[in-house]
Amino acid sequence: MSGPVQVTLTPQEWELVSSLRNIPASPLKERIDALLGDLLRFAADPKCFESQADGVPCTNTTADCDSCRRVTDVIDLLRRRVTAG
């Protein structure tokens, strides 16, 4: 999808959009776009891979379970590695 879009962005959102647009087309950009898309979909509709006792998938990402911890640990690891350089 391309074309003009009119939307109000916060300064942080604008910085993110601008940064994404400034990445040159490359296999790395494709991987970043895919990763961010997946991460944003997860954040908008978090579902734990494990079901609760009643069989319903958990949607509480603040729960202290292995699945949520794995996701947050990977995010934390990526942030540390990227900001360490």
N, C-alpha and C positions, 0 to 999 in steps of 0.2 A: 504494500500500500504506500502510495506517495501522493503528495499534493499538499496544498496549504492546510494547516490546522490552526484553529484559534482556540487556545486554552490558556488559562492563567497558571503559571508555575511559580513555585517558591524558589528562592535563590538556590537552594540545594538541588531541587529538581532540575533547574535550568543548567547548573553546573554539570550534573550527571548527563543530561541530554547532549550538551555541548561536547563533553569529553567523549561520549560514544561516537558522535558525528566526526570528531577529529581523528579517530583511529583510521589509518589507511586500510583500504580493502586488502584483505589477506586471509589466509587460513586461520591465523590467530584471531582476527576480528570475528570471523564466522564462529569460532569456538567460544569467544567471549559473549557474542550475541546469544548463542544457544544456552550457555550457562546462565546468563542473567535472565533470560526468558523463563527457564525452568525454575530458577530461584524465586522470581517474582510470582509465578503461578503458585508455587508452594506457599509463599508468604501470604498470598491473598486467600488461599483456601488450604490451610495446613491440615493434613491428615496423617496420622501416625500409621505406620505399617502394621502396628500391633492393634488388635481389637481390645476393647474393654471387657470386663467380666460379662456384660450383657450382649457381647458380640458386635456392638456398634463401634465403628472406627472412632478413635479419639481425635478431637479437633483442638485440643488444648496443648499448645506448644510450650507452655510453662510447666507441664508435668515433668516429674523426675523419672523418666523412663529411658531405656537404652536407645530407642529409635530417635527420640528428640535430642538426646545428648549427642548422638552421632552426627546429626545435622548441625547442631550448634558448634560442636567441636571442629567440624570441617570448615565452617564459616570462620571461626576464630583462627584456625591454622592458616587459611588463605590470607586473612587480614594481616597476621604477623609476618608471613613470608613476603607479602607484597610491600608492606611498609618497612621491612628491615633493610631493603636495598637502597 
